[in-house]
Amino acid sequence: MYENAFLILGKISAIAIAGSVVVLIFLTIIILYNLSTKKIVFPRLFSSLLVLFYGSLKAVFRFFKVDDKIIDKTYILVQNEMNLEKIKKTNYKDICIFMPQCLRSEKCPAKSHGGLVSCINCGLCPVGAAKKKAEKLKCNFFIATGGSVIKRLIKQYKPKAIIGVGCLYEVKEGLELCAKCNIPTYGVTLLKDGCVNTILDWDKFYSVLEK
């Protein structure tokens, strides 16, 4: 009796492992295809599987010494593609824009309070011009010091769409958070991340904003 039970469990485990391997191979192929062609296939299914097998995929890529940032880049690419049309249909006044404080100048004279930086458009960095442009369009523009602040602002302002700027990890986490809240979000990643002196492709940001 016990032998039969262990045999059945063994078969189930073998099937589960084999199935997981097949899924991981499928996801790896789709990841490489999406990045090389910029054409998204099976976006919703792919996005769900990517989140489900995120840790396993990271481990596989590291094992074969492949840059696992590819996984995050692909997730962002897919989410942006799926959300873009919904964001286009959203009024600017219902859009929140979140910028990281690391983009501002080291000599920035602006004060921060409650996790937000109050930009005074001093001209020392490009953030002030972006704020001016966004507010001219009637968007809500925030320079946040951390992810917890963004969660609070989402609850407070209840945006119908979001444009978020940050490092690769922050954008990926933000897209996941907003997906759970059913808020279409477009993520723009920094060209150079870090705590200070980060770099953003401002042309890309403005292109997204004007879409």
N, C-alpha and C positions, 0 to 999 in steps of 0.2 A: 504493500500500500504506500509506504513512505518512498520506496524506490520509484513508483509511478509518479508520485507528486513531484519529486525532485527532477524526474525526467521531463515532466511537463513544464516545470519552471525553467529548466535548462533550455528547452526549445523556445519558450517565450522570450527568454533573455537573448538568445541567439538571433531571433527574428527582430527584436527591438534594436539590437546593436547593428545588425545588417541594414535595417531601415534607416537608422541614424546616419550611417556611413553614406548610404545612397543620397540622403537629403543634403549632407555636407558637401558631397561631390557636386550635386546639382547646384547648390548655392554658390560654390566656388566658381563654377563655370559661368553662372549668370552674373556674378560680381565682375569677373574679368571682361565679359561681353559688354556689360553696361558701361564700364569705365572706358573701354576702348572705342565703343561706337557712340556713346552718349544716348543710345536708344534704350528706353526702359521697357522690359518685357515682364509680364505678369506682375505689375507694380504692387498691388495690394497683397497678393499671396506672398510675393517675395519679401515685402516689408515685414509681414507678420513672422515669417520663418526666420528672417534675419535677427529679429529681436529674440525669438525663442532659442535660437542656436548661437547667439552672440558669443558667449563664453567659449563654446566648443570650436567655433570658427577661429577665434583669436588664438586658441591653443594650436590648431592645425597650421595656421599661417606661421606662428612662431617656430613650430617644430621644423617646418621646411625653410625657415629663415627668410620668409617673405614679409615685407612691411605690412603689419596688421592694421595700419591706419587706412589701408584700402577699404576695409570693412566699414569704417565710420564714414569715409568719403562717399561710398556707394549708398549707404543709408540716407545721408543728407541729399544726395542727388535724386534718389527715388522720392523722398518726401517732398522736396521742392517741386519736382515735376507733378506730383499728384495734387499739391496744394495751390499751384500757381493760378489756375483758372478761377478757383473760389476767391482767391485774394483779389484778382482783377475785378471781380464783381462787387467788392466791398467798398463802401464809401471811405474816403480818406479819414474822416472824422472818427470812424470806428476801428481804425488801425493804430496799434501801439508799436513804437520802434524802440528797441532796447540796444543800447551801446555799452560796451565795457569801459570802465574808467581807465584802463591801461592805454587807451588810444590818446588820451590827453597829454599835453606837454608836461615834462618834469617841472617846469616853472609855472604850471597852471595856478592862478590865484583864486580859482573858484573854491567855495566852501562846500563841504558835504554835510548832509543832515539826514538821519533816518535811512541811511544806505543809498542816498541819491546825491549826485553832484549837481550843484546849481551853476550851470555854464553861464558865463557872462559875455561870451563871444569876444574874447580879448584878442583873437587873431594869432595866438601862439601855436595853434594846431588846427587841423581841418574840421574838428568836431563842431565848432561854433557855426560854421557855414552849413554843415549838415542839419544842425538843429534849426537854423533859420529857414532853410528850404522846407524841412518837414513841417514846421509850424505854419509856414505860408500855405501849405496844402491842407492844413487843419488836422494833421496827424498829432498824436500824443507822443512826445519824444522824451526818453529817459536815459540818463547815464547812470547805470547801476553799479554798485560795488560788489554785488554777489547774487547768487541764484535765489537765495531766500527772499530777497527784495523783490525779485521778478514775480515770484509766487504771490506775494502780497499785492503787488500792483495788478496782477491778473484778476484777483478776487475783487479788488477795489473798482477797477475800470471796466471789467467784463468786456474786453475787446472782441470784435468779431473776426479779426485777423491780426497777425503779428509778423513783423520783420525783425529778426534777431541777428546781432553781430557778435562774434566771439571766436575763441579758439576751437579747434576741431571737436574736442571732447565736450565743451560747453554747448556748442551748437547741437551736437547729437543728443545730449541729455535734454536740452530745451525742446527739441522737436518731439522727443518721446513724451515729455511732460504735456506739451500742448496737444499731442495726439490723444492722450487720455482725457483731456478736457474738451476734446472735439473742436479745437480752434485751429483753423488752417494757418500754417506758419511757414515762412520762407527763411532759411538760414544762410547767412553770408559768413564764410570763414576768413579769419585773418591770414594774411600772407606770411606774417611773422608773429608768433605769439610770445607770451612771457608776461611778467608782471609790469614792466614799463617799456616804453619805446616800441610798442607793437606797430605793425604796419597793416593797413587795409587797402584793398584795391577800391579806391573811392569811385572810380568810373563804373565798376560793377555794382556798387551799392546804389548809385544814382540811377543806374539802368533798371535795377529791380524796383526802386521807388517810383520811377516814371511809368513802369508797366501797369 
